Amino acid sequence: MRLVTIEGDSVTHALEEALIKFPIFGVNEQSRNGPVWAMPGPTVITVGRPWERVVFDERRDANPFFHLAEFVWMMAGSNDVRFIEKYNKRMREYADPGTNVHHGAYGHRWRSHFAKDQIVAVSNMLKADKTTRRAVLGMWDPSCDLDPHNDLPCNTHIYFRVNRGTLTMTVCNRSNDVLWGCLGANAVHMTMMHELVARSAGLVQGEYTVFTNNLHMYRERSDAERMLAAPPLVDYYARPPYIRPAPLLQLSESLRQFLSDCELFVENGTEQTAFHTHWFRKTFAPAMRNFEARKLVEPVEAQDWHIACAEWLARRSAS
């Protein structure tokens, strides 16, 4: 058994390296969802610029509206699948039978499951002591996660550390699909939460690292075949138009204001216009109105999300 390492400046670059290494190191295994190509041992993935989190390549065809909505759903602390299934119908499959409860929902674990708002607590801890090694978020709960459920947390713990003046974040993961989980949706909502904690603690966001005990790919899925056979992936952060993401928090804004905006949106949708934060007013809310209209009816301020939303909608109208 060997430790495999994957590194990239952006999430796209890390995904490219993973696609190169799977044919080299991958071994055939069986999973509860069918045959997979799995790394032979634990894998460590590091992204140097985690704010470059959007994967644009049309062969991956990532749904940016789902990624944005899932992040806000998480930060609202919800585990009610009725909100998020509007953006991805498959999320209903992960609710426990006969309920609307997504048992392993990360946001619920972060905000209330353990009777503590861990996001706020960790941010305050780092703000008070930048040398602390106790800034840990927990997601795995052995009191209930060793019982059968339709969904269990794949990511189990998160560690924060100030290193060379930046806030690094390490995620511990038990098992993850590289395309849809680890360097798909997880890379978006984890790095966005990372950015929020860093900004609210007055720190610069640093490297994002994932330690996964089982990194795999569902080899027989058509998306995996397309990605493995593809040339280098499109990455607008590294090639024209050389876009730059928009910050989640302005200097005058607070973490609590952002969390409040998440809660307001999950409760009221785009009808709620009194958002506290600039990102919500100019990036998130316009994107969600575009999703509702199924066309680009207004600009999204963050360049990366604007392009991703426009291209995803264009692909849908062309098909």
Secondary structure as the mmCIF struct_conf table of DSSP 4:
data_model
#
loop_
_struct_conf.conf_type_id
_struct_conf.id
_struct_conf.beg_label_comp_id
_struct_conf.beg_label_asym_id
_struct_conf.beg_label_seq_id
_struct_conf.end_label_comp_id
_struct_conf.end_label_asym_id
_struct_conf.end_label_seq_id
STRN STRN1 VAL A 4 GLY A 8
BEND BEND1 ASP A 9 SER A 10
HELX_RH_AL_P HELX_RH_AL_P1 VAL A 11 PHE A 25
STRN STRN2 VAL A 27 SER A 31
TURN_TY1_P TURN_TY1_P1 ARG A 32 ASN A 33
STRN STRN3 GLY A 34 ALA A 38
BEND BEND2 PRO A 40 GLY A 41
STRN STRN4 THR A 43 VAL A 47
BEND BEND3 GLY A 48 GLY A 48
TURN_TY1_P TURN_TY1_P2 PRO A 50 TRP A 51
TURN_TY1_P TURN_TY1_P3 GLU A 58 ARG A 60
HELX_RH_AL_P HELX_RH_AL_P2 PRO A 64 MET A 75
TURN_TY1_P TURN_TY1_P4 ALA A 76 GLY A 77
STRN STRN5 ASP A 80 ASP A 80
HELX_RH_AL_P HELX_RH_AL_P3 VAL A 81 ILE A 84
TURN_TY1_P TURN_TY1_P5 GLU A 85 TYR A 87
HELX_RH_3T_P HELX_RH_3T_P1 LYS A 89 TYR A 94
BEND BEND4 ALA A 95 ALA A 95
HELX_LH_PP_P HELX_LH_PP_P1 ASP A 96 ASP A 96
TURN_TY1_P TURN_TY1_P6 PRO A 97 GLY A 98
BEND BEND5 THR A 99 ASN A 100
STRN STRN6 VAL A 101 VAL A 101
TURN_TY1_P TURN_TY1_P7 HIS A 103 GLY A 104
HELX_RH_AL_P HELX_RH_AL_P4 TYR A 106 HIS A 108
HELX_RH_PI_P HELX_RH_PI_P1 ARG A 109 HIS A 113
TURN_TY1_P TURN_TY1_P8 PHE A 114 PHE A 114
BEND BEND6 ALA A 115 LYS A 116
HELX_RH_AL_P HELX_RH_AL_P5 GLN A 118 ALA A 128
TURN_TY1_P TURN_TY1_P9 LYS A 130 THR A 131
BEND BEND7 ARG A 133 ARG A 133
STRN STRN7 VAL A 136 GLY A 138
HELX_RH_AL_P HELX_RH_AL_P6 PRO A 142 ASP A 145
TURN_TY1_P TURN_TY1_P10 LEU A 146 LEU A 146
BEND BEND8 ASP A 147 ASP A 147
BEND BEND9 ASN A 150 ASN A 150
BEND BEND10 CYS A 154 CYS A 154
STRN STRN8 ASN A 155 ASN A 163
TURN_TY1_P TURN_TY1_P11 ARG A 164 GLY A 165
STRN STRN9 THR A 166 ASN A 173
BEND BEND11 ARG A 174 ARG A 174
STRN STRN10 ASN A 176 ASP A 177
HELX_RH_PI_P HELX_RH_PI_P2 VAL A 178 ALA A 185
HELX_RH_AL_P HELX_RH_AL_P7 ASN A 186 SER A 200
TURN_TY1_P TURN_TY1_P12 ALA A 201 GLY A 202
STRN STRN11 VAL A 204 THR A 212
BEND BEND12 ASN A 213 ASN A 213
STRN STRN12 LEU A 215 MET A 217
TURN_TY1_P TURN_TY1_P13 ARG A 219 GLU A 220
BEND BEND13 ARG A 221 ARG A 221
HELX_RH_AL_P HELX_RH_AL_P8 SER A 222 LEU A 228
TURN_TY1_P TURN_TY1_P14 ALA A 229 ALA A 229
BEND BEND14 PRO A 232 PRO A 232
HELX_LH_PP_P HELX_LH_PP_P2 LEU A 233 VAL A 234
TURN_TY1_P TURN_TY1_P15 TYR A 236 ALA A 238
BEND BEND15 ARG A 239 ARG A 239
TURN_TY1_P TURN_TY1_P16 PRO A 240 PRO A 241
HELX_LH_PP_P HELX_LH_PP_P3 PRO A 245 PRO A 247
BEND BEND16 LEU A 248 LEU A 249
TURN_TY1_P TURN_TY1_P17 LEU A 251 SER A 252
HELX_RH_AL_P HELX_RH_AL_P9 LEU A 255 ASN A 268
HELX_RH_3T_P HELX_RH_3T_P2 GLY A 269 GLU A 271
BEND BEND17 HIS A 276 THR A 277
HELX_RH_AL_P HELX_RH_AL_P10 HIS A 278 TRP A 279
HELX_RH_PI_P HELX_RH_PI_P3 PHE A 280 PHE A 284
HELX_RH_AL_P HELX_RH_AL_P11 ALA A 285 ALA A 293
TURN_TY1_P TURN_TY1_P18 ARG A 294 ARG A 294
BEND BEND18 LYS A 295 LYS A 295
BEND BEND19 GLU A 298 GLU A 298
BEND BEND20 GLU A 301 ALA A 302
HELX_RH_AL_P HELX_RH_AL_P12 GLN A 303 ALA A 318
#
